[in-house]
Amino acid sequence: MSERRSPGYAADKDALRTRLRRIEGQVRGLQRMVEDDTYCIDVLTQISAATKALQAVALNLLEGHLHHCVHDAIVIGGPTADAKITEAAAAVRRLVRS
């Protein structure tokens, strides 16, 4: 279902990359915290912050997908629309489980 066209996040790609780099820095900070024997609760707090940041990126991507890819498929209609809706529902299920 991943045909070659611009993704729904194409217009926000720079902002997305900036957010992901920030999260990457958070994860590197977590590694340092463990290396430095930082108090467990402090490490867990930072893990929670990194997790929330990743979830925010995921929700942003999902919203873009719905507005762009799913919307376009619904305009086309038929099996293409059904497939995109099924694909989006599966992505939501994966996000909710994680």
C-alpha positions in Angstrom: 0.0 0.0 0.0 3.0 2.4 -0.1 2.8 3.7 -3.7 5.6 6.1 -4.8 4.2 9.6 -4.3 5.0 12.4 -1.9 4.1 11.5 1.7 1.5 13.4 3.7 4.3 14.9 5.8 6.3 16.2 2.9 5.4 19.9 3.7 6.5 19.5 7.3 9.5 17.3 6.7 12.0 19.8 8.1 10.0 20.2 11.3 9.6 16.4 11.6 13.4 15.9 11.1 14.1 18.5 13.8 11.7 16.8 16.3 13.3 13.4 15.6 16.8 14.8 16.1 15.6 16.2 19.4 14.3 12.8 20.4 17.5 11.2 19.3 19.3 13.6 21.6 17.0 12.5 24.5 17.8 8.9 23.9 21.6 9.6 23.9 21.0 11.5 27.1 19.3 8.3 28.5 22.4 6.3 27.6 24.6 8.8 29.5 22.3 8.7 32.5 22.6 4.9 32.6 26.4 5.1 32.1 26.5 7.6 35.0 24.4 5.4 37.3 21.7 8.0 37.5 18.9 7.3 40.0 16.3 4.9 38.5 13.3 7.2 38.8 15.1 10.0 37.0 15.9 7.6 34.1 12.3 6.4 34.0 11.1 10.0 33.9 13.3 10.7 30.9 12.2 7.5 29.2 8.6 8.6 29.7 9.4 12.0 28.1 11.1 10.4 25.1 8.2 8.0 24.7 5.6 10.9 24.8 7.7 12.8 22.2 7.7 9.8 19.9 4.0 9.3 20.4 3.4 13.0 19.4 5.4 12.5 16.2 3.4 9.3 15.4 0.1 11.1 15.9 1.3 14.0 13.7 2.3 11.5 11.0 -1.0 9.7 11.3 -3.0 12.9 11.0 -1.1 13.9 7.9 -1.7 10.4 6.5 -5.4 10.7 7.1 -5.6 14.2 5.5 -3.4 13.4 2.5 -3.3 9.7 1.6 -6.7 8.5 3.0 -8.5 11.6 1.8 -7.2 11.2 -1.7 -8.1 7.5 -1.7 -11.7 8.3 -0.5 -12.0 10.8 -3.4 -11.0 8.0 -5.8 -13.3 5.6 -4.0 -13.8 1.9 -4.5 -11.2 -0.7 -3.3 -8.5 1.9 -3.1 -10.5 3.8 -0.4 -11.3 0.6 1.5 -7.6 -0.4 1.5 -6.4 3.0 2.8 -9.0 3.0 5.5 -8.0 -0.6 6.5 -4.3 0.4 6.5 -5.0 3.5 8.6 -7.1 1.5 11.1 -4.2 -1.0 11.4 -1.8 1.8 12.1 -4.0 3.2 14.8 -4.2 -0.3 16.4 -0.4 -0.5 16.4 -0.1 2.9 18.0 -2.7 2.1 20.7 -0.9 -1.2 21.6 2.5 0.4 22.0 
